[in-house]
Amino acid sequence: IELLHSLGAVPYISLMGISAGVDRILSLVAYSPVSLNGVPIRFPHLVSICGNFHQVIYWKASKKLSSCQTRIIISHHVNDKLCKWRDVKGFWEWLSKKYNTKIYKQLNLMERING
């Protein structure tokens, strides 16, 4: 590990969560240290599948996601009764515009036809 650190290796952590697991991975991002033994931690990819929306966790994680230039993939069903797409969509769109973050969305077929 010391050799990798001396060569400037950066810890990359890609994350994927489903439903409440999205909150968990965003909590990891939000409350993780900025560095590991002085080496910055990066989150190159995040996959959110039917993620729930807890505003505080999302807002806190947003700064790290943007500073890491994280590519975000969202898969959500617009008729999800537990995790409303309206709330989830609003946050990801805000993040995309504010920080110029690359966000890839995959929604159910009905939204693509109607939207």
N, C-alpha and C positions, 0 to 999 in steps of 0.2 A: 504493500500500500504506500509506503514512504517513497518508493521509486516512482510510482504513478503520480503522487503529489509533486515530486520534484520535477517531473516532466510536464507539469501543468494540466494533468487530467482533471476533468470536471465531472462530479457525480451527476449523472442524468437519471431522472426517475420519471418514467411514463406511468400514468395512472388510468384505471378504468373502474367505474362504479355503476351499479344498477340500483335504481330506486333510492332507498336510504343510504346505500353505499356511496352515492354521489356526495351526500353530506359528509360522509366519513373521509373521502379522499380530499374534499375541499378543506376540511378541518386540518388534515395533515399538511396541506399546502399553506393554509393560513397561519398555523401555529408552529411550523417547522423552523428550525434555525436557518438563518440566511446562509451559513457556511458550515462545513464539516471540517474541523481542524484547519480553519482558515481558507479552505477551498470552497468557492460558491457552489450552492446546490442549484440545479436547473431542472425544470419540468418541461421537457420538449413537447409532450403530447398528453392530452387529457380526453378521455372518452366518457361522456355522460349518457346513460341509457335510462330513459324515463325517470330522470332525477327529480327529487323533491326540491322545494325551494325554501330555504331559511335565509332570509335577507342578510343577517349579520355575518354568517359564515361566508356567503357569496361575496359580500362587499370586502371583507377582510382578505379573502383569497385573491380578489381581482388585481390588486397591486402586484403581487408576486407573479401571477399568471402573465400580466402584461410585461413586467420587467424581464421575464424569461422568454418572451415572444413565443408563448405556448400555442401550439396548434390544437384547437378544440374541436372535437367531433361530438355532435349532439344527435341522438336518436330518441324521438319522443312520439307518442301517439296523441294526437290532438284531442281525442275523446277520453283521455285518461281521467278517471274520476278522483283518484287519490292525489295526484300531483298535477295541478292545473297548468296547461300549456301557456296560458296567458301570462302568468307570473314568471315562469321559467323563460319564456321567449323574450319578455321585456328586459330581463337582466342581461341575457346573452347579447341582445341587440345593442344595449347600452355599452357593454364592455367592448364590443366590436367597433363601435363608433368612437368611443372615448380614447381607446388605446390602440386603435388600428390592429386589432388582434384578428388572426385568421380563424374563422369559425365555419365549420361545415355542418349543415343541418340535414337530417334525413327524417322526414315526417311520413305519416301514413299516406296512402294513395289518395284518400279523399281530400286532404288539404292540398295536395298537388293539383288535383283536378279543379277544385273550387278556388284555389288561391291563385 
